[in-house]
Amino acid sequence: MTDPARFELLGAVRAFRNGHRLDLGPAKQRAVLAVLLLNLGRPVPTHRIVDAVWGDDPPENGPNVVQKYVAGLRRVLDPDRTPRTPGELLALTDGGYVLSTGALDTEEFRNGLARADAERRAGHLEEAARIARTALDLWRGEALGGLTGPIFEAARARLHEQRASAWELWAEIELARGGFAGLVSELARLVEEFPLREGLRAQLMTALYRSGRQAEALAAFRDAREFFLDELGAEPGERLQETHRRILRNEPATAVPAVERPQPQPVPPIPAQPWSPPPAMTNWGHGVPLGPRRDGGVWAEVILAAMLPLITCSLGSFVYFVYAAIQRRTRRETITAAGYVLAVAAVVFFWAVDPSAPEADIGSDAEAVGLILAVFVIAFASIHGAVLAYHPGDNGRARKQRLLARQYTAFNPAAARHYAIGRPDLPRTYDDGGLVDLNHAPEPVISSLRGITPVEAHRITVDRYENGGYETPDDLVRRGLVTPKTVRRLASWLVCVPPAPRTQAPAQVQEQR
């Protein structure tokens, strides 16, 4: 009897049986397996597998290709299955393909953290530290290593947050055991790896303080405050502030307790319940609109980009593209700018290689080639530049700000609501890189996103009120509000800040009593 396979997602996607690593085949086949593992025990429709694995460039016969890869996985994962018999490990149901397995490293990781926290609460600190460290040792690198696409990026971000929570639990256990001095270097490394985790920064301050290094603990708070103000435009949270106040009061080392943390578990889904829409905005337009929106002010840039090649007789055709490459910092814009620089250099070369005499009635052949090339450069650069200018694109700093803001939202939704992440319609000092919050942004903001029509924006705002807020942007597709292509194109700019928990009205509370 062959032992069941064991799967790993906390690193590159891998599978083992009887201690031997299985050959999962080509990269796309491993990606199909990863989609199924992320939805373990739940049917995954073929079209969702195609969207996750191929994104904006799906094969023409996507379902057939998925079927081919599933057949390949069955041969590897279920070798005892008789050909042409229904698969048990990887089955096809009415809802799609379902993968069932008894061993997955992400489940082992979460179960290990739950056991470690239970041991900590029971006072068995040494056993709790050992179990937590064993769970953390399951990580072999970046989760889902080598896989790209919105679905894999979202899953990777969730696992990244769970790993950060695991390190906080481990550090809390070690602090309770009294290992202050030995924790400082490890916590300093963790703060660099997870700069947005206030818990790790508070634990670093506590470890320094309990080691008799009060000045360094206060310096760690100043560094944290400067980081949050520079990167997020926000003050540190209550945990860091309280730890700072305790150290300033010079309380005894034993009086700086670790803040109680909830039992580690996967981030729960947003409950599908009605919620009140935000109040009408009276200060519309005072925020700084960022991101891929249609903006009338872009026309000046469009005209400039279109006219520059004409005004400079093709010699300045590359200028706008170099500017765009510097602003957006993407590989495509850099290659485009380099191409236009080479094209202009070619025009100058042909004009200069064999110049005709000033009194000549007919120019040289090289000059003729240079003139024809210049005309083509002018035409292409004018049209291309205008199109590029009309689509604002993105830049490296904005992408970084969106990533930081999205991570901040994941572990502190209340602060995200307070600082109006994803609300360009509100005046604020927080720079979230142009995010739009699908759960709170008003209809005009959502309709300003490229690819979202006013009718679709209206349906999005009505649906979130009637059927509850969105967990992820993919909910727009699942609820039939927009196309998968639209969500993929806007995924970098969309965020779903969980709505605030609804409180019972006084009358309801009285009635329950």
N, C-alpha and C positions, 0 to 999 in steps of 0.2 A: 504494500500500500504506500503510495507516494505521499509524503507530507505536503500540506498546503503551502503555497508560496508566501513569502514575507515581502512586503513592499516598503520602499523608502521614498519619501518626498523631501526630507530635511537635508537637502543637498541635490545632487543630480538624481533623476528618477532611476531607481534600480529595483530589481526583484531577485530573490534568493529562494532556493529550495534545497533542503538538506545541507545547508552551509555553502552551497555552490551558487555563484552568480549566474543568472539567466541572461541569455542574449536576447534583448528586447527588439532587435531589428533597427530599422532606420529611424531618424530623428522624428519624423512625422508619426510613426507608429508609437514611439514613446510618448509623444504629445497626446495622442488619443488615449493611451493608458492613463496619463496624468489627469485628463478631464474626467474619466470614469472614477479614478481614485478620489478626486475632490468631491464627487457626488456619490460616495460609497453607499451602496444599498438603495440608491434612488435611480429610477430610470432617467436616462439622458437622451432626448430626441436627437436624431441624426443631424438636423440642421444646427443645433446648438454645438455639436461636436465640430461641424464644419466651420462655424463662426469662430470658435475658440482656437482651432488649430491653424486655419488659413487666413482669418481676418478679412481684410479688404481684397484679397486676391484668391478667392476660392476656385478650385478646379471646376471645369464644366460639369463633370459627372461626380460631384461631391459625394452623394450617397454610396455610389459604387466604390469609390476610393476608401471611404470609411469601412464599408463591408469587407474590403480586401485586407485592411489593417486589422480589423477585428478577427478575421480568420487567422492571420499571422499570430496575433496574441493568443488565440485559443490553442494553437499548436504548441506554443511555448509554455503557457501557463497551465494547460489541462492536457498533458500528453497522453493520459490514459483514456481520453474520450475517443470513442469509436467514430470514424469519419461519417459525416452526414447524420449524426445524432445531435439532438439539441444540447447546447452547452449548459452546464450547471454553474460553473464558476463565473462565466461571462455569458449571460442569457439575453435573448431578445424578447422583449415584451411589447404590449400595445403602446406603452409610453416611450419606448426606446431601449437602448442597451443598459443592462444593469450588471455591475460587478460586485461580487460578494467575496469577502476574504476574512480570515481570522486574525491577521497580523499586519498592522500598518503602523509605521513609526510615529506618525502624528498622533494616533490614538494612544500609543504607549507613552508619548511625551505628556499629553494632557492627563492621562491617568496617573502617571508618576508625580506630576505636580499636585494633583488632588490628594494623593497619599502623603506626600511630604507636608502639605499644609495641615492635614489631619494629625500627623505625628507632632507637628509644631504646636498645635492647639492642645494636644494631650501632654505636652511638656517633654516629649522625647526628642530633644534637640539634635543629638548626635545622629540618630537614625533619620531624622527629617533632613539634615544637611546631606547625608549620604544619598538618600533617595532623590533629592532635588538635583544634586550634581550628576547622578546617573542619568536623569532625564535630560539634562542639558548636554551631556556627552553624546546624545543621539544626533545632535546637529553636526553635519559634516561640511558645512559651508552655506552658501545662500540657498534658501529653499527653492525647489523647482528650478535648479540651476540650468541655464541654457535655453529655457522656454520663454518666449516673448508673446505679448498680446495682452489686451485689457483684462481678460479673465484670469490669466496667470499672474499678472501684476497685482490684481486685487487680492488674490489668494496669498501671494507672497507678502503683501503688506500686512494682512491679518496674522499670518504666522510670525512675521517680524515683531509685531506688537505682543504676541503671546510669549515669544522668547524674551523680550524685554521684561515682561511681568514675571517670568520665571527667574530671571537674574535678580529682580527685586526681592522675590521670596527667599531665594538662597542667601542674599546679603542680609536680609532681616533675621534669618535664622542664625547666621554667623555672628551678627551683632548681639543677639540674645545669648549666644554662647560665650561672648566676651573676647572674641578675636579681633580687637580693634586695630592694632598696628598692622597686622598681616593683611587686613582688608583694604588698606588705603590704596596700594598700587593697583589692585584688581578693580576697585571701584572707579579709580581715575581712568582706567582703560575703558570701562563700561560707559562712563559719561561721554567719552569721545565717540563710542560706537552708537550710543542712544542719546544724543544731546537734548532731545525734547522731554526725556523722562525726568520729571521733577523728583520722583521718588528716589532714583539713584543719586541725584545731586544732594538730596537731604541726607541720605545714608552716608555719602562721602563726608559731608560736614559733620555728622554725628561721629563717624569713625575717627576723624581728625581731632575733634574735641575730646573724645574719650581717651585719645592717646596723648593728651596733654598739649596738643598743637592748636590752641584756640585761635591764634592769629591767622593760621593757615585756613582754619574752618571759616572764619569771617571773610578771608580773601576768596574762598570758594563760592561764598554767597555773592560777593561783588561780581565775580566772573559770570555766575549764573544770571544775575540781574542784567548785566550788560548784554549777554547773549540774547535773552528773551526780548529786551528792548530793541536791539539792533535787528534781529531776525524776524520777530513777530510784532513788534510795537506794543508789547503787553508786559505788565509787571509779573513777577513770579507768583505762583499760586499760594494758597494758604499753608500748605505743608512746609514749603521752603520758608515762608515768612515766620511761621511758628518756631521752626528749628532755629532760625536766626535770632528770634527774640529770646529763646532759652539760653543761647550761647552768650548773647549780650548781657543777660542778667547773671551770667557766671554761675549758673546753677550747678550743683554737684553732678559729676559724670553719670551717676546712677539715676539722676532725675531727668535724663533726656531719653524718654522711652521711644521705641520704634512705633510709628503710627500704625494702628491696626489696619490691615489690608483685607479685602474680600478674598474668599477662596478662589484660587486661580481657575479659570474656565474659559472656554471660547467666548468671544464677544456675542451676547445673545442678540437675536434679530429684533428689530423694532416691532413692537406689537402692532398688529393690524387693527387699529381702532381709530375712530373719528377724532379729529382734533380741530381746534378753532383756527381759522386762518389769521394771519397777522393783520393788525389794524391798518387802515388806509394810510398810505404814505403822503404826508403833506410837504415833505422836503425833497421831492423827486428831483434828481439831477445834481444834488450837491455832492454825491459820492464821486469817486474816480473810476469810470468804467474801464475795465481792463479785459483782456481776453478776446476771443474770436467774434466780435460783435460788428454789426453794420453801423458805421458812424459817418455822418455827413462830412466831418472834418477831414476825412481821408482823401477827398477829391483834389485838394491842393497838392498832395503828394503824388496822386495819380497823374495829374497834369504835368508836374515837374518831371516825373520819370519818363513820360511819353515824349516831352519836348527836348529833353537834354541831348539825345543823340542827334536830333535835327539841328539844334542850335550850334553844336560843336562839330558838325559835319562828320559824325561817327567817332571822332577822336575821344569824346567824353562818354561813349556808350557804356563803358564799364563802371562809371562812377557810382551810379545808383545801386548797382548790383554789389559792389564792394561795401557800400553803406549797409545794404540789407544783410549781407553776410556778417558784418560786425555786430549789427543789432540782434540778429536772430541766432547766430552762433550754431547753425546746423550744418551738417556735412553737405546737404544738397545745395544750400545757398553758397557755400564756400566753393564748391566745384563749379557752379554756374558763374560766379564772379571770375574765377580763374579762366573759364572758357572765353568770356568776353574780353578779358585782358589780352589773351592770346590772339583773339580775332582782331582787335585794334592794332596789336603789334604786327600782325600780318599785313593789314592795310598800310601801315607806315612803311613796312619793309618793301612792298611792291612799289609804293610811290617813290621810294628813295633808291632802289637798286639800279634803276636805269632811267634817270630823269631826262626828259627831252629838253632841247634848247629853248630858251624863252621865245625866240622868233619862229619856232617850228609851228606849222599849221596843224600837224597831227602828232599826238602824244605817242610814246613808246608802247609796246605791247605790255610791258610790266605795269605801266601807269593805267592802261585800260583794265587789266586784271584787278589792280588796286581799287579803281573806281567802281567796278562791278561789285567787288567784295564790300566796299564801303556802303553801297546802296542796300545790299542785303543786310549788313550789320545794322544800319539805321532802321530798316523796316522791322527786323526781328526784335531789336533792343527796345524800340518804342512800344510795340505791342506787348512784349514780354514784361517790360518794366511796369506798364500800366496795370497789367493783370496782377503782378506781384504786389504792387502798391495797394491795390484794392483789397487784397487779402492780407490783413495785418500780420498773420503768422504768429511767431512766438520768439522768445529769446531765452537765453540760458538762465538769467536771473529770475525771470518770471516763472520758469519751470521749477526752479529750486524753491521759490516762495510757495508755489502751489503744493509741492511735495511736503514741505514743512507744515503748511496750514492743514493739509489733509491728515498728516500724522497727528498733529495737535488735536484735531477734531476727533480722531479715533479713540484717544485715551482721556479726553476731557471735553465731552460734548457741551456741558454747561458753560464752560469758558468760551467755547466756539460760538455759542449763541450770544454770550455777553459781548464779545468783540465783533459780532456781526460778520463772521466768516461767510463768504458767498453772498453778501448783500451789497453790491455796488450802488444800490439806490440810497444807501444810508451814509451820512457823514461819519467818517471814522479815520483813525490813524493807522489801523492795521492793514498791512499790505499782504493780501493773500494771493497775489500773482494773477488775479482775474478769475477766481473761482465763482461759480454760480450755484447757489444752494437750491436744489430742486424742492426741498420741503418748506422753504420760507420765502424765497425770492418772489416778488409780485409778477403778475402776468406780463407786463411790458418788458421786464428784464429778460424773462425766458424767451419771449418772442424776438428779442434782439439778437439771439444767438443764430449764427449762420446755419441754415438747414432746418430751423424750427419756424414753421409758419404761425401767424397769429391764431389760426384755428387750433393747431396742435398745442400751442401754449395755453389756450383756454381750456382744452381738454385735460392737460397736465394739472393745472391748478384746481379744476373741479374734481378730478379723480383723487387727488391727494386729500381733499376734504371729505369726500364720500367714502373712500376705501382705506384711508390711513396713509401715513407718510411712506416714503420710499426708503428701502434699505440701501440699495445700490442703484446707479443709473440703469443697470440692466432691467430693473423693474419696469422701466418705460416700455421696453420691448415685450416683456412678459404680459403686461396689461394691454398690449396692442395700441399704444399711444403714438409711437414713432417706429421707424425702421431700424433694424440692427446697424445698418451702415451709418445712419445719423448718430447713433450712440457711440459707435467706434470713433467717428471723426471728432466728436466733442468730448470724449472720455476724459481727456487731460484737464478740461475746464469744469467738469461737473463734480459736485460733492453733495452728499445727503447728510446734513446735520440733523441728528435725531431731534424730533420735537420735544419740548419740555413735558414731563409727566403731568397728566391732568390731575388736578386736585378736586375732591368732592366739594360741592357747594354746601354751605352750612345747613340748609334745609335737608339735604340728603343725609348728612351726618346725623342730624337730629332724628330723622325718620328711622335710621338704622338703630339708633339707641332705643 
